[in-house]
Amino acid sequence: MKPTKYKFNPDSLSFDKIRLGIRTLLLKFLAYFVGSLIIALIYWGIFASFFDSPKEKALKREVEQMTIQYDLIHREMADVENVLTDLQKTDDNLYRTIFEAEPIPSTEREGGIGGVNRYEALEGFNNSKLIIETANRLDKIRKKVYIQSKSYDNLIKLAENKEDMLRSIPSIIPISNKDLTRTASGYGWKIHPFYKISKFHFGMDFTAPLGTEVFATGKGTVVSVLTTQRGLGKQIVIDHGFGYTSIYAHLSNFNVRVGQKVQRGDIIGFVGSTGTSVANHLHYEIKLNGANVDPVNYYFEDLSPEAYERMIEIASKTGQSFD
């Protein structure tokens, strides 16, 4: 039972019972209530600091699962990147070599992704770094896949043109020379027949009687039929496409005209000794992308490996050119 409280009254010299008003009672109740609420909040804060709520536990499990999934995705992306790297190496070192195409520059394959900040919307989260790294890696893989896809489209076109390319590349000896005895002078440094000084010889010389037939060594278009008093004399230039041109010089006469289409083996002219020449012979050159190359490497339609070795030996022994 709650004890009764008294207050001394000096007027009556007696103790009067204390009666609390409604306002006082309400204030006391409010004080008790607020105090209890503060204590409860303190206990809740301490509990929340050390123990997770069921919802927090569920969210943490989801984050852990998500992190595991991101790790698995990164491993799979690493496998995809390895496969792409192998495809790129095969593309550059095999397919493009076969079709004589330039490799795709690494700067194009490995170039960055455009945009000031493509991942601004992914910033500000607890796992933003992981998410942004994954998104960036995926974008790079997409770009590599796109570039490789375009490369294969290009290779398909090159493959479709390969048959035409094989018909066009110079690949036979330009005169009848089955026994190779007409091989007179090869590509490289030779003694000039007039000036008797060492000079680079940009083609091959084949001796033959006046009027001997000269053949086109590949499919192409005649782009020049020219007569000069010195130098290469009467000469024919054929554009074979794919970067190749062939030159036939010191001719006695022509059998083609500018703009004419020719096939490998067509008779285009006849051996002579026009221009700067010391005897009847054919001077033959091949250019690839405007630069002279050794014609001896372009007789694969005619020569066996043994005959090829013999031709190189004959051509290298001759110290003087015929023009």
Buried (B, 14 or more C-beta within 10 A) or exposed (E): EEEEEEEEEEEEEEEEEEEEEEEEEEEEEEEEEEEEEEEEEEEEEEEEEEEEEEEEEEEEEEEEEEEEEBEEEEEEBEEBBEEBEEBBEEBBEEBBEEBBBEBBEEEEBEEEEEEEEEBEEBEEEEEEEBBBBBBBBEBBBEBBEEBBEEBEEBBEEBEEBBEEBBBBBBBBBBBEBEEBEBBBBBBEEBBBBEEEEEEEBBBBBBBBEEEBBBBBBBBBBBEEBBEEEEBBBBBBBBBBBBEBBBBBBBBBEBBBEEEBEBEBEBEBBBBBBBBBBEBBBBBBBBBBEEEBBBBBEBBEBBBEEEBBEBBBEBBEEBEBBBB
